[in-house]
Amino acid sequence: MQARRAARELALILFSQMNTIENLNNWDFQDIVLKSVRTLTNNSADELKLASTAILEMKEFIENYEANHPTNLERPIEVSNVPVAIPMTSDMQGRLDDLLNIAEKTMLALEIAEMAALEENSDVKEYIIKIANSFKANKETIDEQIKKFAFGWDINRLVKMDKDILRIAMCELLYVQDAPVKVIIDEALELAKKYSTDDSAAFVNGILGKVIIENSLK
């Protein structure tokens, strides 16, 4: 995970934990992010423990299935079991789905661990604080643009995760201006797919597309 991507993910955590931004300073931002990373790291460790347990259960299931298969039950007790085919029953498909979920959680845990390490990287901290301070200074303008392009939706009733993703992307597009427009959009869509609802990526993409046109961004 690159430093900028880590900064965006951590900025999203920061925004999600802020009830108000007006009275916060750089030290407050850093403190909130550090506590958030520690919480995520602890949660990911718990997920990995659960994943390990599930893998052991799967291993035990396969061993028992092999031992109790008619082919091995007919063999002498003193000889080793021979491998047997496992039928793709609905039960096995469910267990495979569980393993895929475990793999996904493990990848997320590794990303979180990387973010925790990058949190000490000054480039990551600086970029998070740039985004946070840009929003602090331009909150009304940014929220007005979201409201303008959200087809009459009450901004206070939008999914908070979507709103925060839009705020971060608009801070980058309009004020930080330190990354290509396409990269900012793509990263915002990835955050929406990863953390919000099934419809969020399309919603975020539509709003940001109008912001780009409105502000003649390239």
ABEGO torsion letter per residue (X at the ends): XBAAAAAAAAAAAAAAABABAAABBAAAAAAAAAAAAAAAAAAAAAAAAAAAAAAAAAAAAAAAAAAABAAAAABBAABBBBBBBBBBBAAAAAAAAAAAAAAAAAAAAAAAAAAAAAAABAAAAAAAAAAAAAAAAAAAAAAAAAAAAAGGBBAAABBAAAAAAAAAAAAAAAAAGABBAAAAAAAAAAAAAAABBAAAAAAAAAAAAAAAAAAGBX
